[in-house]
Amino acid sequence: MQRTRMQSGLLKRASLASCLLAIATPGFAGMTQDLSDCTASDRKSSAAACTRVMNSGRLPKEQFYIGHYNRGWSHFNAGDTEKALADFDKSISYNPGYADTYYSRAVIQHDLGHREQSLADLDRYVQKKGEVAEAYLNRARLFRARGELNEAFSATQRAGYLDPSDAKVEVMRALVLSDMGEKTPARMAADKAIAAKPDEGSAYYARALISYREKNSDAAMADLEIALARKDNNISAHELRGRIHAERGETDAAAKSFMRALEIVPKSLEARAAQQEARKRLAELPGGVQIKDKVAQAPSATPPPQKTSSETEPPKCRRFIPSAETTIAVDCP
């Protein structure tokens, strides 16, 4: 069984293809798209694809935990936490020894506000995962998402003890220390992460957040540009850049940054929180934003009527952002 690496501390996808290759038939070729979709839980077609794979009769029962695991993340990314929870429960019933499902369920329980159940699953995850830095980093991420910063810091320190060379530990340490108001050690941790891995965009984002909290928006913006040049799908970086633009009165630039944050599928707890913040701030921008409940439907492909040439301001069209459930004014093509 091939297992892929945990992405950004939240999303981990298991491979179904290796389980089915040994029993391939002439009809197997038609399943290749379903296999691809099932293991890519950020696709809208993923949940249905996982269902078809499990109903195909080609997947051994002992591997059903993978299908339920992947489908659980598909439902979670689609915002259906109840279905996600049911799939993770089912995955555990098929394979109670697969550690990452407990972390996944802990995240769902966190989203549902079930603190004690979340903590219990988090403890099971660490117990089964073993004494590895990744386990404690994920523990730190969940505690940080809950605002339990002392626990988050303790888990980060344990991760650093287990793997002192992991730059992700320093990034997490910088973020947690910044949340705790420890500005100087937070910056030292961010600088250390950048020095250890200068191509890692998340380290620049961490330093940008520290600068922003120190009221140094120019330094924050400079680091955000580097972070997004390294990795453009950093939702937190786009949201923070939008926040800075908005505070400067640069409404169009702020809207563009918030919109970009909402176009990306969140793959971490921090990214999900940042996307919620971007959605809120986009709706609060002065002018140009309309909430979906005031709009009957998304705009059609035909642009709205443009302003007449006698009007002095440039014409505007509207663009619908599904994940934000808003429309926003944009320059017409």
C-alpha positions as CSV (number, residue, x, y, z in Angstrom):
1,M,0.0,0.0,0.0
2,Q,1.4,3.3,-1.0
3,R,0.6,6.3,1.2
4,T,1.2,9.9,0.3
5,R,2.6,12.6,2.5
6,M,0.5,14.7,4.8
7,Q,-0.2,18.0,3.1
8,S,0.0,21.2,5.2
9,G,-0.9,19.3,8.4
10,L,-4.4,18.6,7.3
11,L,-5.1,16.7,4.1
12,K,-3.6,13.3,3.5
13,R,-4.7,11.2,0.6
14,A,-4.3,7.4,0.2
15,S,-3.6,5.6,-3.0
16,L,-6.2,3.2,-4.3
17,A,-4.5,2.5,-7.6
18,S,-1.9,0.1,-6.2
19,C,-4.6,-2.0,-4.6
20,L,-6.5,-2.5,-7.9
21,L,-3.7,-3.0,-10.4
22,A,-3.2,-6.6,-9.4
23,I,-6.8,-7.4,-10.3
24,A,-7.1,-5.3,-13.4
25,T,-9.5,-6.4,-16.1
26,P,-10.4,-5.1,-19.6
27,G,-13.0,-2.9,-17.8
28,F,-10.4,-1.5,-15.5
29,A,-9.3,1.2,-17.9
30,G,-12.7,2.9,-17.4
31,M,-11.9,3.3,-13.7
32,T,-8.7,5.2,-14.0
33,Q,-10.5,8.6,-13.8
34,D,-12.4,7.5,-10.8
35,L,-9.2,6.4,-9.1
36,S,-7.6,9.7,-9.9
37,D,-10.7,11.7,-8.7
38,C,-11.1,9.7,-5.5
39,T,-7.6,10.4,-4.3
40,A,-7.9,14.1,-5.1
41,S,-10.4,15.3,-2.5
42,D,-10.3,18.9,-3.6
43,R,-12.2,17.9,-6.8
44,K,-16.0,18.1,-6.8
45,S,-16.2,14.7,-8.4
46,S,-14.1,13.1,-5.7
47,A,-16.9,11.8,-3.4
48,A,-18.9,10.2,-6.1
49,A,-15.7,8.6,-7.6
50,C,-14.8,7.0,-4.3
51,T,-18.3,5.6,-4.0
52,R,-18.1,4.1,-7.5
53,V,-14.7,2.6,-6.7
54,M,-16.0,1.0,-3.5
55,N,-19.2,-0.3,-5.3
56,S,-17.2,-1.7,-8.3
57,G,-16.4,-5.0,-6.7
58,R,-12.8,-4.6,-7.5
59,L,-11.6,-3.1,-4.2
60,P,-10.9,-5.8,-1.5
61,K,-12.9,-5.2,1.7
62,E,-9.7,-4.8,3.7
63,Q,-8.9,-1.7,1.6
64,F,-12.3,-0.1,2.0
65,Y,-10.9,2.1,4.8
66,I,-8.9,4.0,2.1
67,G,-12.1,4.7,0.1
68,H,-14.0,6.0,3.2
69,Y,-10.9,8.0,4.3
70,N,-10.6,9.8,0.9
71,R,-14.4,10.3,0.6
72,G,-14.4,11.7,4.1
73,W,-12.0,14.4,3.1
74,S,-14.0,15.0,-0.1
75,H,-17.1,15.7,2.1
76,F,-15.1,17.8,4.5
77,N,-13.8,20.0,1.7
78,A,-17.3,20.4,0.4
79,G,-18.4,21.6,3.8
80,D,-20.4,18.5,4.8
81,T,-18.9,17.7,8.2
82,E,-21.6,15.1,9.2
83,K,-21.0,13.0,6.1
84,A,-17.2,13.4,6.6
85,L,-17.6,12.2,10.2
86,A,-19.6,9.2,9.1
87,D,-16.9,8.2,6.6
88,F,-14.1,8.5,9.1
89,D,-16.1,6.4,11.5
90,K,-16.5,3.8,8.8
91,S,-12.8,4.0,7.9
92,I,-11.8,3.3,11.5
93,S,-14.2,0.4,11.7
94,Y,-12.4,-1.2,8.7
95,N,-8.9,-0.4,9.9
96,P,-8.6,0.8,13.5
97,G,-4.8,0.9,13.2
98,Y,-4.6,3.6,10.5
99,A,-3.3,6.6,12.6
100,D,-4.2,9.4,10.2
101,T,-7.9,8.7,10.3
102,Y,-8.0,9.6,14.0
103,Y,-6.4,13.0,13.3
104,S,-8.9,13.5,10.5
105,R,-11.7,12.7,12.8
106,A,-10.2,15.0,15.5
107,V,-10.3,17.9,13.0
108,I,-14.0,17.1,12.2
109,Q,-14.9,16.9,15.9
110,H,-13.1,20.3,16.4
111,D,-15.2,21.8,13.6
112,L,-18.4,20.5,15.2
113,G,-17.4,21.9,18.6
114,H,-16.9,18.5,20.3
115,R,-13.7,19.4,22.2
116,E,-13.4,16.2,24.4
117,Q,-14.0,13.8,21.4
118,S,-11.5,15.8,19.4
119,L,-8.9,15.5,22.2
120,A,-9.5,11.8,22.6
121,D,-9.0,11.2,18.8
122,L,-5.9,13.4,18.9
123,D,-4.5,11.3,21.7
124,R,-5.2,8.1,19.7
125,Y,-3.5,9.6,16.7
126,V,-0.3,10.4,18.5
127,Q,-0.3,7.0,20.3
128,K,-0.6,5.2,16.9
129,K,1.6,7.5,15.0
130,G,4.4,7.2,17.5
131,E,7.1,9.6,18.7
132,V,7.6,11.5,15.4
133,A,7.7,15.2,14.9
134,E,4.8,15.1,12.4
135,A,2.4,13.8,15.0
136,Y,3.2,16.6,17.5
137,L,3.1,19.3,14.8
138,N,-0.4,18.2,13.9
139,R,-1.3,18.2,17.5
140,A,0.1,21.8,17.8
141,R,-1.9,22.8,14.7
142,L,-5.2,21.6,16.3
143,F,-4.5,23.2,19.7
144,R,-3.5,26.5,17.9
145,A,-6.8,26.4,16.0
146,R,-8.6,26.1,19.3
147,G,-6.7,29.0,20.8
148,E,-5.1,26.7,23.4
149,L,-1.6,28.3,22.9
150,N,0.2,26.8,25.9
151,E,-0.7,23.3,24.7
152,A,0.2,24.2,21.1
153,F,3.6,25.5,22.2
154,S,4.3,22.4,24.3
155,A,3.5,20.1,21.3
156,T,5.7,22.3,19.1
157,Q,8.6,22.0,21.5
158,R,8.2,18.2,21.5
159,A,8.2,18.2,17.7
160,G,11.4,20.2,17.7
161,Y,13.0,17.8,20.2
162,L,12.2,14.9,17.9
163,D,13.4,16.5,14.8
164,P,15.5,19.6,15.4
165,S,16.2,20.0,11.6
166,D,12.5,20.3,10.6
167,A,12.0,23.9,9.4
168,K,8.2,23.4,9.8
169,V,8.8,23.3,13.5
170,E,10.3,26.7,13.5
171,V,7.4,28.1,11.4
172,M,4.9,26.7,13.9
173,R,7.0,28.0,16.8
174,A,7.0,31.5,15.2
175,L,3.3,31.4,14.7
176,V,2.4,30.2,18.2
177,L,4.8,32.6,19.9
178,S,3.4,35.5,17.8
179,D,-0.1,34.5,18.9
180,M,1.1,34.5,22.5
181,G,2.5,38.1,22.1
182,E,6.1,37.0,22.3
183,K,7.4,39.2,19.5
184,T,11.1,38.8,19.8
185,P,11.4,35.0,20.1
186,A,8.7,34.7,17.4
187,R,10.8,36.7,15.0
188,M,13.9,34.7,15.9
189,A,12.0,31.5,15.1
190,A,10.8,32.9,11.8
191,D,14.3,34.1,10.8
192,K,15.7,30.7,11.7
193,A,13.1,28.9,9.5
194,I,14.0,31.2,6.6
195,A,17.7,30.6,7.0
196,A,17.2,26.9,7.2
197,K,14.9,26.7,4.2
198,P,14.8,29.9,2.2
199,D,12.6,28.4,-0.5
200,E,9.8,27.7,2.0
201,G,7.0,30.3,1.6
202,S,5.3,29.6,4.9
203,A,8.3,30.9,6.8
204,Y,8.0,34.3,5.1
205,Y,4.3,34.3,5.8
206,A,5.0,33.7,9.5
207,R,7.5,36.7,9.5
208,A,5.0,38.8,7.6
209,L,2.3,38.1,10.3
210,I,4.8,39.1,13.0
211,S,5.6,42.4,11.2
212,Y,1.9,43.1,10.6
213,R,1.2,42.7,14.3
214,E,4.1,45.1,15.0
215,K,2.3,47.7,12.8
216,N,5.1,47.4,10.1
217,S,2.9,46.8,7.1
218,D,5.7,47.6,4.6
219,A,7.9,44.8,5.9
220,A,4.9,42.5,6.1
221,M,4.0,43.1,2.5
222,A,7.5,42.5,1.3
223,D,7.6,39.1,3.0
224,L,4.1,38.3,1.7
225,E,5.3,38.9,-1.9
226,I,8.1,36.5,-1.3
227,A,5.8,33.9,0.3
228,L,3.4,34.0,-2.6
229,A,6.2,33.9,-5.2
230,R,7.3,30.7,-3.5
231,K,3.8,29.2,-3.3
232,D,0.8,31.1,-4.7
233,N,-1.8,28.8,-3.0
234,N,-1.0,30.1,0.5
235,I,-4.5,31.2,1.6
236,S,-3.3,32.8,4.7
237,A,-0.8,35.0,2.8
238,H,-3.5,36.2,0.3
239,E,-5.9,37.0,3.2
240,L,-3.2,39.0,5.1
241,R,-2.2,40.9,2.0
242,G,-5.9,41.7,1.4
243,R,-6.2,42.9,5.0
244,I,-3.2,45.3,4.5
245,H,-4.6,46.6,1.2
246,A,-8.0,47.2,2.9
247,E,-6.4,49.1,5.8
248,R,-4.6,51.3,3.3
249,G,-7.8,52.1,1.5
250,E,-6.8,50.1,-1.6
251,T,-10.2,48.4,-2.0
252,D,-9.7,46.9,-5.5
253,A,-6.4,45.3,-4.5
254,A,-7.9,44.1,-1.2
255,A,-10.8,42.5,-3.1
256,K,-8.5,40.8,-5.5
257,S,-6.5,39.3,-2.6
258,F,-9.5,38.1,-0.7
259,M,-11.0,36.6,-3.9
260,R,-7.8,34.7,-4.6
261,A,-7.9,33.4,-1.0
262,L,-11.4,32.1,-1.6
263,E,-10.6,30.4,-4.9
264,I,-8.1,28.0,-3.3
265,V,-9.2,24.7,-1.6
266,P,-8.0,25.0,2.0
267,K,-5.7,22.1,3.1
268,S,-4.9,23.1,6.6
269,L,-6.7,24.3,9.7
270,E,-4.9,27.7,9.4
271,A,-6.0,28.0,5.8
272,R,-9.6,27.2,6.6
273,A,-9.6,30.0,9.3
274,A,-8.0,32.4,6.9
275,Q,-10.6,31.7,4.2
276,Q,-13.4,32.4,6.7
277,E,-11.7,35.7,7.5
278,A,-11.3,36.5,3.9
279,R,-15.0,35.8,3.2
280,K,-16.0,38.1,6.1
281,R,-13.6,40.9,5.1
282,L,-14.6,40.7,1.4
283,A,-18.2,41.3,2.4
284,E,-17.2,44.3,4.6
285,L,-15.3,46.1,1.8
286,P,-17.0,49.5,1.1
287,G,-18.9,49.2,-2.2
288,G,-18.5,46.6,-4.9
289,V,-19.6,43.6,-2.8
290,Q,-23.0,42.1,-2.8
291,I,-24.1,39.2,-0.5
292,K,-25.6,36.2,-2.3
293,D,-28.9,36.4,-0.3
294,K,-29.5,39.7,-2.1
295,V,-28.9,38.1,-5.5
296,A,-31.3,35.6,-7.1
297,Q,-28.5,33.8,-8.9
298,A,-25.0,34.0,-10.2
299,P,-24.5,36.4,-13.2
300,S,-24.8,34.8,-16.6
301,A,-22.0,34.7,-19.1
302,T,-23.4,38.0,-20.6
303,P,-21.9,41.0,-18.7
304,P,-24.3,43.4,-17.1
305,P,-25.0,46.7,-19.0
306,Q,-22.1,49.0,-19.0
307,K,-22.2,52.6,-17.9
308,T,-22.7,55.1,-20.7
309,S,-19.8,57.0,-22.2
310,S,-21.1,60.2,-20.6
311,E,-20.2,58.9,-17.2
312,T,-16.8,59.7,-15.9
313,E,-15.9,56.6,-13.9
314,P,-14.8,53.5,-15.7
315,P,-17.4,50.8,-16.5
316,K,-17.8,47.9,-14.0
317,C,-18.9,44.3,-14.4
318,R,-19.6,41.8,-11.7
319,R,-18.0,38.5,-10.9
320,F,-19.6,35.7,-8.8
321,I,-17.3,34.0,-6.3
322,P,-18.9,30.6,-5.4
323,S,-16.9,29.9,-2.3
324,A,-17.6,33.4,-1.0
325,E,-21.2,33.3,-2.0
326,T,-20.8,36.9,-3.2
327,T,-20.5,39.0,-6.3
328,I,-17.9,41.7,-6.6
329,A,-17.3,44.6,-9.0
330,V,-14.5,44.1,-11.5
331,D,-13.2,45.9,-14.5
332,C,-15.1,44.8,-17.6
333,P,-13.1,42.9,-20.2
